[in-house]
Amino acid sequence: MVEWELSSAGLLWRDILLATQIALCALLLTAALVAFRGMQRSLHAPLGFQPDGVVSAETDLHMAGYTDQSSLVVQKRMFGAGVTHPWPDSDRIHQRAAAQYGRKR
């Protein structure tokens, strides 16, 4: 069986490597926490516009057999119908949902 003997130079290198490992671990942990806080702040940052009450609709007219030329006409017609459609007020929708599920706003 071989017994390992560590000289003072070997102990010095081991201590240096251990201190380097601890420093790198602390650095990576700090960087991860800073990145996490930045991500949290970006999720709650204002968008620059209010998306409340926005309705989005997407259609693939190629599946219905329309070509690129004919789908443009249909898209314009759909957009015109959406602009003139009397959408219900979002406050009424919330009140209706609250009454339906028994919740107060």
N, CA and C of each residue as an Amber inpcrd file, in Angstrom:
protein
   315
   0.8440000  -1.1720000   0.0000000   0.0000000   0.0000000   0.0000000
   0.8910000   1.2360000   0.0000000   0.5380000   2.1910000  -0.8360000
   1.3450000   3.3960000  -0.9600000   0.7660000   4.4760000  -0.0770000
   1.5970000   5.0710000   0.7060000   1.1590000   6.1890000   1.5360000
   1.6010000   7.4740000   0.8620000   0.7040000   8.3810000   0.8170000
   0.9950000   9.6590000   0.1810000   1.5660000  10.6160000   1.1990000
   2.6230000  11.2160000   0.8460000   3.2010000  12.2450000   1.6980000
   3.0840000  13.5710000   0.9680000   2.5530000  14.5180000   1.6590000
   2.3940000  15.8390000   1.0680000   3.4670000  16.7600000   1.6130000
   4.1710000  17.3650000   0.7410000   5.1810000  18.3290000   1.1770000
   4.4930000  19.6580000   1.4390000   5.2210000  20.5950000   1.9120000
   4.6420000  21.9090000   2.1750000   4.2180000  22.5760000   0.8750000
   4.9170000  22.2920000  -0.2390000   4.5180000  22.8440000  -1.5310000
   3.1930000  22.2340000  -1.9850000   2.9820000  20.9290000  -1.7340000
   1.7290000  20.2680000  -2.0910000   0.5700000  20.8050000  -1.2840000
   0.8070000  21.0580000   0.0060000  -0.2390000  21.6410000   0.8410000
  -0.5730000  23.0530000   0.3780000   0.4280000  23.7900000  -0.0410000
   0.2080000  25.1500000  -0.5150000  -0.6620000  25.1410000  -1.7750000
  -0.3570000  24.2560000  -2.7440000  -1.1580000  24.1700000  -3.9550000
  -2.5870000  23.7280000  -3.6510000  -2.7420000  22.8030000  -2.7300000
  -4.0840000  22.3420000  -2.3600000  -4.8820000  23.4780000  -1.7590000
  -4.2530000  24.2780000  -0.9040000  -4.9410000  25.4090000  -0.2870000
  -5.3060000  26.4720000  -1.3250000  -4.3990000  26.7040000  -2.2710000
  -4.6790000  27.6890000  -3.3230000  -5.8400000  27.2260000  -4.1970000
  -5.8350000  25.9550000  -4.5780000  -6.9150000  25.4300000  -5.4040000
  -8.2590000  25.4480000  -4.6620000  -8.2390000  25.1380000  -3.3760000
  -9.4620000  25.1720000  -2.5760000 -10.0040000  26.5910000  -2.4790000
  -9.1260000  27.5590000  -2.2300000  -9.5650000  28.9480000  -2.1450000
 -10.1090000  29.4290000  -3.4920000  -9.4850000  29.0100000  -4.5870000
  -9.9600000  29.3730000  -5.9230000 -11.3320000  28.7750000  -6.1900000
 -11.5160000  27.5330000  -5.7880000 -12.7990000  26.8690000  -5.9840000
 -13.8980000  27.5710000  -5.1880000 -13.6260000  27.9380000  -3.9660000
 -14.6180000  28.6280000  -3.1330000 -14.9430000  29.9980000  -3.7250000
 -13.9170000  30.7060000  -4.2050000 -14.1470000  32.0270000  -4.7960000
 -14.9950000  31.9230000  -6.0650000 -14.7020000  30.9450000  -6.9110000
 -15.4910000  30.7540000  -8.1260000 -16.9340000  30.3700000  -7.8170000
 -17.1170000  29.5520000  -6.8140000 -18.4660000  29.1500000  -6.4080000
 -19.2570000  30.3690000  -5.9300000 -18.6340000  31.2090000  -5.1100000
 -19.3000000  32.4130000  -4.6270000 -19.6150000  33.3640000  -5.7830000
 -18.6960000  33.4930000  -6.7310000 -18.9130000  34.3550000  -7.8810000
 -20.0810000  33.8620000  -8.7350000 -20.1390000  32.5650000  -9.0000000
 -21.2250000  32.0170000  -9.8050000 -22.5720000  32.1260000  -9.0940000
 -22.5770000  31.9260000  -7.7990000 -23.8160000  32.0520000  -7.0370000
 -24.3130000  33.4940000  -7.0610000 -23.4110000  34.4490000  -6.8970000
 -23.7920000  35.8560000  -6.9390000 -24.3100000  36.2310000  -8.3250000
 -23.6470000  35.7620000  -9.3820000 -24.0920000  36.0540000 -10.7410000
 -25.4780000  35.4650000 -11.0090000 -25.7350000  34.2810000 -10.4960000
 -27.0470000  33.6640000 -10.6870000 -28.1340000  34.4560000  -9.9720000
 -27.8490000  34.9260000  -8.7630000 -28.8340000  35.7200000  -8.0300000
 -29.0950000  37.0570000  -8.7100000 -28.0580000  37.7000000  -9.2260000
 -28.2380000  38.9630000  -9.9320000 -29.0540000  38.7480000 -11.2080000
 -28.7840000  37.6770000 -11.9340000 -29.5470000  37.3750000 -13.1470000
 -31.0070000  37.0810000 -12.8130000 -31.2500000  36.3840000 -11.7240000
 -32.6120000  36.0690000 -11.3210000 -33.3820000  37.3340000 -10.9630000
 -32.7470000  38.2410000 -10.2260000 -33.4100000  39.4970000  -9.8660000
 -33.6890000  40.3450000 -11.1020000 -32.7640000  40.3560000 -12.0440000
 -32.9860000  41.0990000 -13.2790000 -34.1410000  40.5250000 -14.0800000
 -34.2470000  39.1950000 -14.1190000 -35.3480000  38.5640000 -14.8240000
 -36.6740000  38.8790000 -14.1490000 -36.6940000  38.8770000 -12.8130000
 -37.9080000  39.2090000 -12.0880000 -38.3430000  40.6380000 -12.3920000
 -37.4010000  41.5560000 -12.4050000 -37.7440000  42.9530000 -12.6910000
 -38.2380000  43.1290000 -14.1140000 -37.6510000  42.4110000 -15.0500000
 -38.0840000  42.5630000 -16.4450000 -39.4810000  41.9880000 -16.6620000
 -39.8840000  41.0100000 -15.8640000 -41.2290000  40.4580000 -15.9980000
 -42.2910000  41.4290000 -15.5160000 -41.9240000  42.3180000 -14.5880000
 -42.8800000  43.2720000 -14.0370000 -42.6790000  44.6790000 -14.5770000
 -41.8420000  44.8540000 -15.5760000 -41.5840000  46.1700000 -16.1530000
 -42.7670000  46.5830000 -17.0220000 -43.0480000  47.8770000 -17.0870000
 -44.1410000  48.3270000 -17.9570000 -43.7990000  48.0890000 -19.4250000
 -44.8120000  47.7350000 -20.2060000 -44.6140000  47.4000000 -21.6040000
 -44.5400000  48.6300000 -22.5090000 -45.0500000  49.7570000 -22.0490000
 -45.1070000  50.9500000 -22.8810000 -46.4710000  51.1370000 -23.5140000
 -47.3490000  50.1590000 -23.3480000 -48.7370000  50.2670000 -23.8150000
 -49.5920000  49.4070000 -22.9000000 -50.8830000  49.6710000 -22.9020000
 -51.8080000  48.9260000 -22.0520000 -52.5130000  47.8510000 -22.8790000
 -52.2190000  46.5780000 -22.6530000 -52.8460000  45.5270000 -23.4540000
 -54.2440000  45.1600000 -22.9930000 -54.7920000  45.8630000 -22.0000000
 -56.1410000  45.5540000 -21.5250000 -57.1620000  45.8750000 -22.6130000
 -58.0640000  44.9750000 -22.8630000 -59.1240000  45.1890000 -23.8230000
 -58.7160000  44.9280000 -25.2620000 -57.5280000  44.4160000 -25.4770000
 -57.0690000  44.1420000 -26.8310000 -57.5130000  42.7370000 -27.2230000
 -58.0640000  42.6320000 -28.4130000 -58.4980000  41.3400000 -28.9220000
 -57.5930000  40.9730000 -30.0930000 -57.1090000  39.7580000 -30.0920000
 -56.2330000  39.3040000 -31.1630000 -56.8540000  38.0800000 -31.8200000
 -56.8550000  38.1020000 -33.1410000 -57.3960000  36.9670000 -33.8820000
 -56.4020000  36.5960000 -34.9770000 -56.2210000  35.3050000 -35.1890000
 -55.2980000  34.8420000 -36.2140000 -55.9780000  33.7430000 -37.0150000
 -55.8560000  33.8500000 -38.3160000 -56.4460000  32.8320000 -39.1810000
 -55.4350000  32.4200000 -40.2350000 -55.5460000  31.1880000 -40.6770000
 -54.7310000  30.7020000 -41.7810000 -55.6810000  30.4250000 -42.9370000
 -55.7810000  31.3960000 -43.8350000 -56.7430000  31.2780000 -44.9280000
 -56.3050000  30.2890000 -45.9850000 -55.0380000  29.8960000 -45.9920000
 -54.5820000  28.8820000 -46.9460000 -55.2280000  27.5250000 -46.6510000
 -55.5360000  27.2770000 -45.3810000 -56.1890000  26.0130000 -45.0330000
 -57.6200000  25.9690000 -45.5540000 -58.2180000  27.1550000 -45.7510000
 -59.5830000  27.2150000 -46.2860000 -59.6030000  27.2520000 -47.8020000
 -58.4280000  27.2060000 -48.4220000 -58.3740000  27.1570000 -49.8700000
 -58.1690000  28.5030000 -50.5400000 -57.9190000  29.5530000 -49.7770000
 -57.6910000  30.8680000 -50.3700000 -56.2430000  30.9860000 -50.8390000
 -56.0530000  31.7020000 -51.9320000 -54.7090000  31.9940000 -52.4080000
 -54.2360000  33.2920000 -51.7640000 -53.0010000  33.6780000 -52.0460000
 -52.4750000  34.9160000 -51.4670000 -53.2800000  36.1290000 -51.9200000
 -53.6880000  36.1550000 -53.1780000 -54.4390000  37.2990000 -53.7000000
 -55.8440000  37.3550000 -53.0990000 -56.5240000  36.2260000 -53.0510000
 -57.8960000  36.2340000 -52.5370000 -57.9290000  36.3480000 -51.0100000
 -56.8870000  35.9180000 -50.3310000 -56.8940000  36.0210000 -48.8720000
 -56.7510000  37.4670000 -48.4150000 -56.1040000  38.3130000 -49.2120000
 -55.9730000  39.7240000 -48.8560000 -57.3400000  40.3950000 -48.8050000
 -58.2130000  40.0600000 -49.7450000 -59.5650000  40.6210000 -49.7590000
 -60.3410000  40.1630000 -48.5260000 -60.2210000  38.8890000 -48.2050000
 -60.9330000  38.3450000 -47.0430000 -60.3990000  38.9630000 -45.7500000
 -59.0920000  39.1350000 -45.6560000 -58.5160000  39.7540000 -44.4610000
 -59.0150000  41.1780000 -44.2750000 -59.1050000  41.9500000 -45.3480000
 -59.6120000  43.3170000 -45.2460000 -61.0680000  43.3210000 -44.8060000
 -61.8420000  42.3760000 -45.3370000 -63.2580000  42.2860000 -44.9560000
 -63.3970000  41.9050000 -43.4810000 -62.5540000  40.9720000 -43.0110000
 -62.5940000  40.5650000 -41.5980000 -62.1790000  41.7140000 -40.6910000
 -61.1580000  42.4730000 -41.1060000 -60.7140000  43.6020000 -40.3040000
 -61.8020000  44.6600000 -40.2110000 -62.4640000  44.9310000 -41.3090000
 -63.5550000  45.9120000 -41.2950000 -64.6970000  45.4720000 -40.3950000
 -65.0030000  44.1800000 -40.3920000 -66.0670000  43.6670000 -39.5260000
 -65.6580000  43.7460000 -38.0640000 -64.3770000  43.5410000 -37.7940000
 -63.9130000  43.6110000 -36.4030000 -63.8920000  45.0170000 -35.8510000
 -63.5950000  45.9840000 -36.7050000 -63.5510000  47.3740000 -36.2510000
 -64.9440000  47.8780000 -35.9360000 -65.9380000  47.4850000 -36.7300000
 -67.2940000  47.9930000 -36.5190000 -68.0960000  47.1440000 -35.5410000
 -67.5440000  46.0300000 -35.1060000 -68.2810000  45.1520000 -34.1910000
 -68.3620000  45.8000000 -32.8120000 -69.5620000  45.8370000 -32.2320000
 -69.6950000  46.4400000 -30.8920000 -69.2350000  45.4560000 -29.8100000
 -67.9690000  45.5250000 -29.4580000 -67.4440000  44.6130000 -28.4400000
 -67.9940000  44.9980000 -27.0850000 -68.2910000  44.0080000 -26.2460000
 -68.7830000  44.3360000 -24.9070000 -67.6820000  44.9860000 -24.0790000
 -68.1050000  45.8270000 -23.1810000 -67.1580000  46.5040000 -22.3060000
 -66.5220000  45.4790000 -21.3670000 -65.2180000  45.5960000 -21.1570000
 -64.5210000  44.6090000 -20.3320000 -65.0320000  44.6310000 -18.8980000
 -65.4900000  45.7870000 -18.4270000 -66.0010000  45.8670000 -17.0540000
 -67.2680000  45.0310000 -16.9200000 -68.1140000  45.0360000 -17.9640000
 -69.3140000  44.2070000 -17.9090000 -68.9660000  42.7230000 -17.9260000
 -67.9230000  42.3630000 -18.6420000 -67.5120000  40.9550000 -18.6840000
 -67.0360000  40.5160000 -17.3040000 -66.2530000  41.3640000 -16.6390000
 -65.7770000  41.0200000 -15.3000000 -66.9430000  40.9050000 -14.3220000
 -67.9010000  41.8130000 -14.4140000 -69.0480000  41.7550000 -13.5100000
 -69.8720000  40.4990000 -13.7550000 -70.0420000  40.1390000 -15.0420000
 -70.8080000  38.9420000 -15.3740000 -70.0930000  37.6890000 -14.8580000
 -68.7800000  37.6270000 -15.0390000 -68.0240000  36.4750000 -14.5630000
 -68.0380000  36.3980000 -13.0420000 -67.9590000  37.5490000 -12.3860000
 -67.9760000  37.5590000 -10.9220000 -69.3330000  37.0750000 -10.4060000
 -70.4010000  37.5140000 -11.0710000 -71.7350000  37.0870000 -10.6440000
 -71.9300000  35.6020000 -10.9250000 -71.3970000  35.1240000 -12.0460000
 -71.5650000  33.7210000 -12.4060000 -70.8290000  32.8090000 -11.4460000
 -69.6450000  33.2000000 -11.0250000 -68.8340000  32.3430000 -10.1420000
 -68.9310000  32.7510000  -8.6870000 -69.7510000  33.7290000  -8.3690000
 -69.9720000  34.1080000  -6.9840000 -68.8030000  34.8400000  -6.3510000
 -68.0010000  35.5310000  -7.1370000 -66.8720000  36.2680000  -6.6020000
 -67.1530000  37.7550000  -6.6460000 -66.6060000  38.4400000  -5.6660000
 -66.7140000  39.8890000  -5.6750000 -65.4590000  40.4680000  -6.2740000
 -65.6240000  41.5490000  -6.9470000 -64.4890000  42.1800000  -7.6160000
 -63.7030000  43.0400000  -6.7000000
